[in-house]
Amino acid sequence: MTSEEGFVGVDIDALCEHLQPERKEAFNAAEVKAGERRHVKVKGAMTLHNVCKAHALPMGLWGAYRNWLLHEDKEGWKFVEADLPNTRGKCLREGLQLPCPDGESWRQL
């Protein structure tokens, strides 16, 4: 995903390019926390596709979102394969919280 596809049309990578490393890390941490605050909490019979729709992700990014959630170097909350079944009609665990995609690792996809 490129920065130009961001929600407000700001090229975040270009903005961060001029920041000192510690400020860039702080900006990224704040962005990740913002994504966690805008999480979707699984209620009832929800699939990963339902979560993607709730986050208003284009269908073409649904696979990337799952890969991002499973990526071991992703900042913020961590997930394992068992948390995110990808089989048609397979529901997620009730109460699971899935963050809105944010942060440098999401933009690098």
N, C-alpha and C positions, 0 to 999 in steps of 0.2 A: 504494500500500500504506500503510495507516495503522499507526501505532506500536502500536496495540492488538493487531495481528496478529503482533507480534514473538514470538520463540521463548520468552521467559520471562515474557511478559505485562506487561512494563514499558513505560510510555509514555515512550520515549526523548526525543521532542520536548519533552514537558513537563519532563523532567529537565534537558535542555540549555537550556531557555528562560531559566533563571536563572544560567547560566554566563557569565563574561566571554568576549568574542569569541575571545581567544587560547586559552582553555581549551576552548571549544566546538570550535575547529579541531583542537586536540590530541586531544580525545575522538573526533572524526570520523576523524582519521588513524589512531588506534589501532583503531577499529572496522573500517576498510577493510583494515588489515594483518591483522586477525584473519580476515576473509573470504578474504584471499589465502592464509593458512596452511591454511585448510580448503578448498583448491581440489580440483578433480577433474582428473586428468591423463588425457588421451585415450590409450587403449590399444586396439589392434586396430580393429575396425569399430564405432566409436561415433558415434552421431548426437547432435545437440543435445538431442533428446528423452531420450536415455539419460543425458546429463549432468544435465538437469533432474530426472530420476527419482533420480539419485545424490545430488543436493542435497535431495531430498525436497520439491521445490516442487510445490504443487498445480497441476494441469493448467491451470487458469485463469490462472496467472502465467507460463507458459512463454513467451508472446509478449512479456510485459513484461520478462522476464529477458533475452531476446535484444536488445530495444530498449535496455535498461540497459547491456548490454555494449558496444553500438555507440555509445552517447551520448558525444559529444565532450567534454562537461564532467564526465564521470564521473571520480571519483578513482581512483587506482590503475592497474592494467594497462589498456592500450588495445587495441582490436580494430577490424578493418575488415570490411566485408561478406564478403570472400573467406574470412575466418577462420571464418565462421559460416553455412555453407550451410543454407538452410531448406527445401530440396526434399526431399520424402519419400524416405527411404532413402539420402540423400547423407551420406557419412561426413565427420567432422571430421579434420583433419590429425593424424597420430600425434604424440604428445608435447605437443600444445597443452594449456595449463593454464588452466582456467576457474574463477574465484573464486566462492566462496559469496556470494550477494548480501548486501551490508552497506553501511552508510554512509548519510549524509544523502540522497544522490541516489537511492538505492533506496527509502528511506522516502517520498520526495516523489512517487513514481510513483502 
